[in-house]
């Protein structure tokens, strides 16, 4: 696994050497660095991705994930809320926001948000999976 991440890291760096504005490479490189627990490096790449792609919710959601893993709940909520503002149905951002609410000891807010998302997307199985995971965490 570690070797695959290193290879991914190397290939993304090559893509960026060819075109420094290649946003997708920055997004993937940021993800690879997150997997290696290099949160500062991941944040640098994702900040640049967001600068190049300000209307893409993915960069904000991943930045929120970094902050959540580091325990910076205020920044995690700010970044995740930015992702949800751009795409209210972003499942990864909805899951991250629900996880954040549970960690902040506000599970009712997580349930309310997920139930609202389920009302809008009743045939989206991932939402039920997230809701079930939160129920299990709280038992």
GROMACS elastic network, one bead per residue, 0.5 to 0.9 nm:
[ bonds ]
;  ai    aj funct       b0    kb
    1     4     6  0.51520   500
    1     5     6  0.63508   500
    1     6     6  0.87111   500
    2     5     6  0.51086   500
    2     6     6  0.62164   500
    2     7     6  0.86458   500
    2    35     6  0.89083   500
    2    36     6  0.77567   500
    3     6     6  0.50276   500
    3     7     6  0.61595   500
    3     8     6  0.85793   500
    4     7     6  0.50394   500
    4     8     6  0.61201   500
    4     9     6  0.84940   500
    5     9     6  0.60154   500
    5    10     6  0.85542   500
    5    32     6  0.59659   500
    5    33     6  0.81743   500
    5    35     6  0.75830   500
    5    36     6  0.74602   500
    6    10     6  0.61470   500
    6    11     6  0.86486   500
    6    32     6  0.80253   500
    6    36     6  0.86857   500
    7    10     6  0.50561   500
    7    11     6  0.61728   500
    7    12     6  0.85776   500
    8    11     6  0.51741   500
    8    12     6  0.61098   500
    8    13     6  0.85330   500
    8    28     6  0.82307   500
    8    29     6  0.74559   500
    8    32     6  0.68957   500
    9    12     6  0.52826   500
    9    13     6  0.62106   500
    9    14     6  0.87306   500
    9    28     6  0.82995   500
    9    29     6  0.58279   500
    9    30     6  0.88798   500
    9    32     6  0.61922   500
    9    33     6  0.74369   500
   10    13     6  0.51597   500
   10    14     6  0.63385   500
   10    15     6  0.88473   500
   10    29     6  0.88330   500
   11    14     6  0.50547   500
   11    15     6  0.63606   500
   11    16     6  0.87433   500
   11    25     6  0.87975   500
   11    29     6  0.88181   500
   12    15     6  0.50120   500
   12    16     6  0.62288   500
   12    17     6  0.85739   500
   12    25     6  0.53459   500
   12    26     6  0.73496   500
   12    28     6  0.70929   500
   12    29     6  0.57369   500
   13    16     6  0.50505   500
   13    17     6  0.61107   500
   13    18     6  0.87293   500
   13    25     6  0.77289   500
   13    26     6  0.85440   500
   13    29     6  0.74803   500
   14    18     6  0.64542   500
   14    19     6  0.87590   500
   15    18     6  0.52462   500
   15    19     6  0.62775   500
   15    20     6  0.77775   500
   15    22     6  0.74121   500
   15    25     6  0.64611   500
   16    21     6  0.71836   500
   16    22     6  0.62711   500
   16    23     6  0.86495   500
   16    25     6  0.64854   500
   16    26     6  0.74465   500
   17    20     6  0.59891   500
   18    22     6  0.85896   500
   19    22     6  0.55041   500
   20    23     6  0.80414   500
   20    25     6  0.88442   500
   20    26     6  0.86276   500
   21    24     6  0.88854   500
   21    25     6  0.87109   500
   21    26     6  0.83782   500
   21    48     6  0.87853   500
   21    49     6  0.84693   500
   21    52     6  0.71836   500
   22    25     6  0.57039   500
   22    26     6  0.67959   500
   22    49     6  0.85131   500
   22    52     6  0.86374   500
   23    26     6  0.50766   500
   23    27     6  0.62546   500
   23    28     6  0.86972   500
   23    48     6  0.79584   500
   23    49     6  0.53165   500
   23    50     6  0.84605   500
   23    52     6  0.65418   500
   23    53     6  0.71496   500
   24    28     6  0.61801   500
   24    29     6  0.84066   500
   24    49     6  0.76528   500
   25    28     6  0.51134   500
   25    29     6  0.58355   500
   25    30     6  0.83243   500
   25    49     6  0.86709   500
   26    30     6  0.59011   500
   26    31     6  0.84930   500
   26    42     6  0.88475   500
   26    45     6  0.53124   500
   26    46     6  0.64526   500
   26    48     6  0.72442   500
   26    49     6  0.57288   500
   27    30     6  0.51365   500
   27    31     6  0.63060   500
   27    32     6  0.87496   500
   27    42     6  0.87458   500
   27    45     6  0.68597   500
   27    46     6  0.59683   500
   27    48     6  0.88119   500
   27    49     6  0.60988   500
   27    50     6  0.88852   500
   27    58     6  0.83136   500
   27    59     6  0.68746   500
   27    62     6  0.87313   500
   28    32     6  0.61763   500
   28    33     6  0.85909   500
   28    45     6  0.88699   500
   28    46     6  0.89496   500
   29    32     6  0.50125   500
   29    33     6  0.61271   500
   29    34     6  0.85283   500
   29    41     6  0.89901   500
   29    42     6  0.71635   500
   29    45     6  0.68507   500
   29    46     6  0.83844   500
   30    33     6  0.51252   500
   30    34     6  0.61586   500
   30    35     6  0.87006   500
   30    38     6  0.89459   500
   30    39     6  0.85087   500
   30    41     6  0.71310   500
   30    43     6  0.68059   500
   30    44     6  0.77358   500
   30    45     6  0.51848   500
   30    46     6  0.56059   500
   30    49     6  0.87899   500
   30    62     6  0.83700   500
   31    34     6  0.50282   500
   31    35     6  0.63198   500
   31    36     6  0.87557   500
   31    42     6  0.66756   500
   31    45     6  0.89353   500
   31    46     6  0.84331   500
   31    62     6  0.77526   500
   32    35     6  0.50855   500
   32    36     6  0.64174   500
   32    37     6  0.87617   500
   32    38     6  0.87137   500
   32    42     6  0.76548   500
   33    37     6  0.62285   500
   33    38     6  0.50853   500
   33    39     6  0.66826   500
   33    40     6  0.85404   500
   33    41     6  0.63334   500
   33    43     6  0.87358   500
   33    45     6  0.88350   500
   34    38     6  0.55827   500
   34    39     6  0.55483   500
   34    40     6  0.87127   500
   34    41     6  0.80462   500
   34    42     6  0.55687   500
   34    43     6  0.84226   500
   34    66     6  0.72899   500
   35    38     6  0.75132   500
   35    39     6  0.87460   500
   36    39     6  0.81457   500
   37    40     6  0.86635   500
   37    41     6  0.89856   500
   37    42     6  0.84264   500
   38    41     6  0.54579   500
   38    42     6  0.61328   500
   38    43     6  0.85831   500
   39    43     6  0.59051   500
   39    44     6  0.85155   500
   39    66     6  0.63957   500
   39    67     6  0.86746   500
   39    69     6  0.88956   500
   39    70     6  0.83255   500
   40    43     6  0.50366   500
   40    44     6  0.62221   500
   40    45     6  0.87719   500
   40    66     6  0.88732   500
   41    44     6  0.51312   500
   41    45     6  0.64066   500
   41    46     6  0.86541   500
   42    45     6  0.52262   500
   42    46     6  0.60525   500
   42    47     6  0.84229   500
   42    63     6  0.83196   500
   42    66     6  0.80026   500
   43    46     6  0.50643   500
   43    47     6  0.58238   500
   43    48     6  0.84525   500
   43    62     6  0.87135   500
   43    63     6  0.64412   500
   43    66     6  0.72816   500
   44    47     6  0.52260   500
   44    48     6  0.63635   500
   44    49     6  0.87109   500
   45    48     6  0.51998   500
   45    49     6  0.62070   500
   45    50     6  0.87526   500
   46    50     6  0.60975   500
   46    51     6  0.84492   500
   46    59     6  0.58231   500
   46    60     6  0.79388   500
   46    62     6  0.74442   500
   46    63     6  0.65457   500
   47    50     6  0.51562   500
   47    51     6  0.61834   500
   47    52     6  0.87017   500
   47    59     6  0.75865   500
   47    60     6  0.84631   500
   47    63     6  0.76837   500
   48    52     6  0.62031   500
   48    53     6  0.84143   500
   49    52     6  0.51409   500
   49    53     6  0.58241   500
   49    54     6  0.79475   500
   49    56     6  0.89328   500
   49    59     6  0.64009   500
   50    55     6  0.78919   500
   50    56     6  0.72166   500
   50    57     6  0.85919   500
   50    58     6  0.86060   500
   50    59     6  0.55118   500
   50    60     6  0.69003   500
   51    54     6  0.56624   500
   53    56     6  0.55892   500
   53    57     6  0.88395   500
   53    59     6  0.80227   500
   54    57     6  0.79474   500
   54    59     6  0.83311   500
   54    60     6  0.87461   500
   55    83     6  0.88650   500
   55    86     6  0.67234   500
   56    59     6  0.63639   500
   56    60     6  0.75839   500
   56    83     6  0.76195   500
   56    86     6  0.72109   500
   56    87     6  0.85398   500
   57    60     6  0.53971   500
   57    61     6  0.61378   500
   57    62     6  0.87306   500
   57    80     6  0.85054   500
   57    82     6  0.71663   500
   57    84     6  0.70655   500
   57    85     6  0.81641   500
   57    86     6  0.57446   500
   57    87     6  0.63828   500
   57    90     6  0.77987   500
   57    93     6  0.83355   500
   58    61     6  0.50633   500
   58    62     6  0.61714   500
   58    63     6  0.85723   500
   58    83     6  0.67183   500
   58    90     6  0.85252   500
   58    92     6  0.85354   500
   58    93     6  0.82345   500
   59    62     6  0.52437   500
   59    63     6  0.61626   500
   59    64     6  0.85558   500
   59    79     6  0.87634   500
   59    83     6  0.77750   500
   60    63     6  0.50615   500
   60    64     6  0.61091   500
   60    65     6  0.86443   500
   60    78     6  0.88149   500
   60    79     6  0.50675   500
   60    80     6  0.60871   500
   60    81     6  0.83378   500
   60    82     6  0.63026   500
   60    83     6  0.52241   500
   60    84     6  0.89128   500
   60    93     6  0.87170   500
   61    64     6  0.50051   500
   61    65     6  0.63126   500
   61    66     6  0.88642   500
   61    76     6  0.85271   500
   61    79     6  0.62257   500
   61    81     6  0.82452   500
   61    82     6  0.77826   500
   61    83     6  0.54233   500
   61    84     6  0.81899   500
   61    90     6  0.88955   500
   61    92     6  0.72432   500
   61    93     6  0.55026   500
   61    96     6  0.77972   500
   62    66     6  0.63660   500
   62    67     6  0.87505   500
   62    79     6  0.82534   500
   62    80     6  0.80864   500
   62    92     6  0.89192   500
   62    93     6  0.84615   500
   63    66     6  0.51199   500
   63    67     6  0.64033   500
   63    68     6  0.86046   500
   63    75     6  0.86583   500
   63    76     6  0.72500   500
   63    79     6  0.62758   500
   63    80     6  0.77679   500
   64    67     6  0.51666   500
   64    68     6  0.60500   500
   64    69     6  0.86233   500
   64    73     6  0.86265   500
   64    75     6  0.67795   500
   64    77     6  0.66284   500
   64    78     6  0.73778   500
   64    80     6  0.51082   500
   64    81     6  0.86245   500
   64    83     6  0.87285   500
   64    93     6  0.84046   500
   64    96     6  0.77677   500
   64    97     6  0.88144   500
   65    69     6  0.61269   500
   65    70     6  0.85595   500
   65    76     6  0.65048   500
   65    79     6  0.85419   500
   65    80     6  0.79044   500
   65    93     6  0.88134   500
   65    96     6  0.69055   500
   66    69     6  0.52057   500
   66    70     6  0.62915   500
   66    71     6  0.87115   500
   66    72     6  0.86323   500
   66    76     6  0.74255   500
   67    71     6  0.61377   500
   67    72     6  0.50040   500
   67    73     6  0.66483   500
   67    74     6  0.83106   500
   67    75     6  0.61079   500
   67    77     6  0.85725   500
   67    79     6  0.85596   500
   68    71     6  0.50377   500
   68    72     6  0.57447   500
   68    73     6  0.57705   500
   68    74     6  0.87803   500
   68    75     6  0.79688   500
   68    76     6  0.51900   500
   68    77     6  0.81977   500
   68    96     6  0.82860   500
   68    99     6  0.88858   500
   68   100     6  0.70085   500
   69    72     6  0.76881   500
   69    73     6  0.89533   500
   69    76     6  0.87579   500
   70    73     6  0.83152   500
   71    74     6  0.87917   500
   71    76     6  0.82335   500
   72    75     6  0.57365   500
   72    76     6  0.61177   500
   72    77     6  0.86965   500
   73    77     6  0.59553   500
   73    78     6  0.84696   500
   73   100     6  0.70143   500
   73   103     6  0.86103   500
   73   104     6  0.77397   500
   74    77     6  0.53019   500
   74    78     6  0.62665   500
   74    79     6  0.87934   500
   75    79     6  0.60965   500
   75    80     6  0.83882   500
   76    79     6  0.53820   500
   76    80     6  0.60055   500
   76    81     6  0.83568   500
   76    96     6  0.87143   500
   76    97     6  0.83533   500
   76   100     6  0.76890   500
   77    80     6  0.51355   500
   77    81     6  0.57988   500
   77    82     6  0.84222   500
   77    96     6  0.88193   500
   77    97     6  0.68518   500
   77   100     6  0.72452   500
   77   101     6  0.88195   500
   78    81     6  0.52037   500
   78    82     6  0.62622   500
   78    83     6  0.88648   500
   79    82     6  0.50486   500
   79    83     6  0.64529   500
   79    84     6  0.88137   500
   80    83     6  0.50359   500
   80    84     6  0.62759   500
   80    85     6  0.85699   500
   80    93     6  0.58323   500
   80    94     6  0.81464   500
   80    96     6  0.71616   500
   80    97     6  0.64129   500
   81    85     6  0.60035   500
   81    86     6  0.86371   500
   81    93     6  0.79333   500
   81    97     6  0.77166   500
   82    85     6  0.50416   500
   82    86     6  0.64115   500
   82    87     6  0.86438   500
   83    86     6  0.52675   500
   83    87     6  0.61207   500
   83    88     6  0.76255   500
   83    90     6  0.75456   500
   83    93     6  0.64443   500
   84    89     6  0.70598   500
   84    90     6  0.64389   500
   84    93     6  0.63027   500
   84    94     6  0.72958   500
   85    88     6  0.57716   500
   86    90     6  0.87005   500
   87    90     6  0.54489   500
   87    93     6  0.87297   500
   88    91     6  0.84982   500
   88    93     6  0.83916   500
   88    94     6  0.79297   500
   88   117     6  0.83602   500
   89    92     6  0.88619   500
   89    93     6  0.81578   500
   89    94     6  0.72817   500
   89   117     6  0.70608   500
   89   120     6  0.86446   500
   89   121     6  0.83250   500
   90    93     6  0.53676   500
   90    94     6  0.61292   500
   90    95     6  0.86535   500
   91    95     6  0.60511   500
   91    96     6  0.84792   500
   91   126     6  0.73348   500
   91   127     6  0.72234   500
   92    95     6  0.51243   500
   92    96     6  0.61071   500
   92    97     6  0.85754   500
   93    97     6  0.60080   500
   93    98     6  0.84690   500
   94    97     6  0.51490   500
   94    98     6  0.61345   500
   94    99     6  0.85890   500
   94   110     6  0.89403   500
   94   113     6  0.79293   500
   94   114     6  0.72786   500
   94   117     6  0.82677   500
   94   127     6  0.83295   500
   94   130     6  0.87415   500
   95    98     6  0.51183   500
   95    99     6  0.61407   500
   95   100     6  0.85288   500
   95   110     6  0.89634   500
   95   114     6  0.83435   500
   95   126     6  0.89669   500
   95   127     6  0.78878   500
   95   130     6  0.62039   500
   95   131     6  0.86934   500
   96    99     6  0.50572   500
   96   100     6  0.60479   500
   96   101     6  0.86093   500
   97   101     6  0.61619   500
   97   102     6  0.86683   500
   97   110     6  0.72384   500
   97   113     6  0.86777   500
   98   101     6  0.51088   500
   98   102     6  0.63128   500
   98   103     6  0.86984   500
   98   107     6  0.76995   500
   98   109     6  0.77790   500
   98   111     6  0.74873   500
   98   113     6  0.74780   500
   98   114     6  0.73682   500
   98   130     6  0.80877   500
   98   131     6  0.85276   500
   98   134     6  0.78376   500
   99   102     6  0.51574   500
   99   103     6  0.62283   500
   99   104     6  0.86165   500
   99   107     6  0.86356   500
   99   110     6  0.74759   500
   99   130     6  0.88693   500
   99   134     6  0.75152   500
  100   103     6  0.50946   500
  100   104     6  0.61537   500
  100   105     6  0.86856   500
  100   106     6  0.85945   500
  100   110     6  0.82148   500
  101   104     6  0.50124   500
  101   105     6  0.63393   500
  101   106     6  0.50412   500
  101   107     6  0.58010   500
  101   108     6  0.82262   500
  101   109     6  0.65471   500
  101   110     6  0.55461   500
  102   105     6  0.50289   500
  102   106     6  0.53380   500
  102   108     6  0.83192   500
  102   109     6  0.83446   500
  102   110     6  0.66972   500
  102   134     6  0.75502   500
  102   137     6  0.85270   500
  102   138     6  0.82322   500
  103   106     6  0.73920   500
  103   107     6  0.81738   500
  104   107     6  0.80322   500
  105   108     6  0.88051   500
  106   109     6  0.57131   500
  106   110     6  0.69152   500
  107   111     6  0.62079   500
  107   112     6  0.85891   500
  107   134     6  0.79536   500
  107   138     6  0.81391   500
  108   111     6  0.50138   500
  108   112     6  0.60504   500
  108   113     6  0.85212   500
  109   112     6  0.50787   500
  109   113     6  0.61175   500
  109   114     6  0.85655   500
  110   113     6  0.52288   500
  110   114     6  0.61496   500
  110   115     6  0.85019   500
  110   131     6  0.85146   500
  110   134     6  0.82877   500
  111   114     6  0.51677   500
  111   115     6  0.59313   500
  111   116     6  0.84710   500
  111   131     6  0.70284   500
  111   134     6  0.81766   500
  111   135     6  0.89659   500
  112   115     6  0.51622   500
  112   116     6  0.61549   500
  112   117     6  0.86482   500
  113   116     6  0.51952   500
  113   117     6  0.63113   500
  113   118     6  0.87124   500
  114   118     6  0.61031   500
  114   119     6  0.85990   500
  114   127     6  0.68254   500
  114   128     6  0.83662   500
  114   130     6  0.80576   500
  114   131     6  0.66853   500
  115   119     6  0.61751   500
  115   120     6  0.87227   500
  115   127     6  0.85401   500
  115   131     6  0.82106   500
  116   119     6  0.50796   500
  116   120     6  0.65055   500
  116   121     6  0.86679   500
  117   120     6  0.51780   500
  117   121     6  0.60329   500
  117   122     6  0.79710   500
  117   127     6  0.74606   500
  118   123     6  0.78344   500
  118   124     6  0.73210   500
  118   127     6  0.64401   500
  118   128     6  0.76214   500
  119   122     6  0.55845   500
  121   124     6  0.55951   500
  121   127     6  0.83444   500
  122   125     6  0.79800   500
  122   127     6  0.84717   500
  122   128     6  0.88809   500
  123   127     6  0.88299   500
  124   127     6  0.58947   500
  124   128     6  0.74011   500
  125   128     6  0.53189   500
  125   129     6  0.63610   500
  125   130     6  0.88334   500
  126   130     6  0.62155   500
  126   131     6  0.86084   500
  127   130     6  0.51414   500
  127   131     6  0.61944   500
  127   132     6  0.86047   500
  128   132     6  0.60466   500
  128   133     6  0.85147   500
  129   132     6  0.51327   500
  129   133     6  0.61539   500
  129   134     6  0.87168   500
  130   133     6  0.50702   500
  130   134     6  0.63125   500
  130   135     6  0.87385   500
  131   134     6  0.52451   500
  131   135     6  0.63809   500
  131   136     6  0.88082   500
  132   135     6  0.50531   500
  132   136     6  0.62728   500
  132   137     6  0.86929   500
  133   136     6  0.50944   500
  133   137     6  0.61989   500
  133   138     6  0.87357   500
  134   137     6  0.50376   500
  134   138     6  0.62942   500
  134   139     6  0.88907   500
  135   138     6  0.53204   500
  135   139     6  0.65946   500
  136   139     6  0.53984   500
